[in-house]
Amino acid sequence: MYDQLKTTTLTGTVRQFQWTNPHCFIQLVAKDDKGQDVEWSLEMTAPVHLQRLGWRKSSLKPGDRITVKFHPLRNGEPGGNVLEAFTADGKPVGKPA
């Protein structure tokens, strides 16, 4: 489903952070090459695993500006599997500072 040979970096605004089982999702709105807003659905692991990595339900909120590194979907649709996320000032999300 995800192209694990490719890593993409995207900066955008969080529309929603879904803290749900079996997988969490970040809905991220980012500009495409034409300047149009595109919503990306970025999948993560289960909440219990994210908690072990320092993530919390409150780690992201709508309006937060973040940068995400992820493996993109193979079919080219706007989505992927999150590897890392960073706040607007470059701090890793979910990891102790």
C-alpha positions in Angstrom: 0.0 0.0 0.0 2.9 2.4 0.9 6.0 2.8 -1.2 8.6 2.1 1.5 11.4 2.9 -1.0 10.3 6.6 -1.1 10.2 9.2 1.7 8.3 12.3 1.2 8.3 15.5 3.3 5.3 17.7 3.5 4.5 20.9 5.4 0.9 21.8 6.1 -1.8 22.6 8.6 -3.5 19.9 10.8 -7.2 19.7 10.1 -7.7 16.8 12.4 -5.7 14.4 14.6 -7.6 11.1 14.9 -6.5 9.2 18.0 -8.3 6.0 17.3 -7.8 2.2 17.2 -6.5 0.4 15.3 -4.6 3.3 13.7 -4.2 7.0 14.3 -4.4 9.5 11.4 -3.3 13.0 10.7 -5.5 14.9 8.3 -3.1 17.5 6.9 -3.9 20.3 4.5 -1.0 21.4 2.2 -0.7 23.3 -1.0 0.0 21.4 -4.2 2.2 22.6 -7.1 -0.7 24.8 -8.3 -1.2 26.5 -4.9 -4.5 24.5 -4.3 -5.3 23.1 -0.9 -5.0 19.3 -0.8 -6.0 17.2 2.2 -3.6 14.3 3.0 -4.6 11.3 5.1 -1.5 10.2 6.9 -1.7 6.9 8.8 0.1 6.1 12.0 0.3 3.1 14.3 -2.1 2.4 17.2 -2.4 4.8 20.2 -0.8 2.4 22.6 2.4 2.3 20.4 2.4 6.1 19.9 2.1 6.6 23.7 5.3 4.6 24.1 7.0 7.0 21.7 5.8 10.0 23.7 2.7 10.9 21.6 -0.6 11.9 23.3 -4.1 12.6 22.1 -3.3 16.3 22.6 0.0 16.2 20.7 -1.6 17.8 17.6 -4.6 20.1 17.4 -6.4 21.6 14.4 -4.5 24.6 13.1 -1.1 23.4 14.1 1.5 23.9 11.4 3.7 20.8 11.1 6.2 19.0 8.8 5.8 15.3 8.2 8.1 12.7 6.8 6.3 9.7 5.4 6.1 6.8 2.9 3.6 7.9 0.2 0.8 5.8 -1.1 1.9 3.7 -4.1 -1.3 4.7 -6.1 -0.3 8.4 -6.0 -3.3 9.5 -3.9 -2.6 12.1 -1.2 -1.8 9.8 1.8 1.0 7.9 3.4 2.5 6.2 6.5 4.0 8.7 9.0 7.7 8.2 9.9 8.3 11.5 11.8 6.5 14.8 12.5 7.9 18.2 13.5 6.4 21.3 14.9 6.7 24.6 13.0 9.9 25.4 15.0 11.5 22.1 14.1 10.9 20.2 17.4 9.9 16.5 17.0 6.3 15.7 17.8 5.9 13.0 20.4 9.5 12.9 21.5 10.9 14.6 24.6 12.7 17.8 23.8 
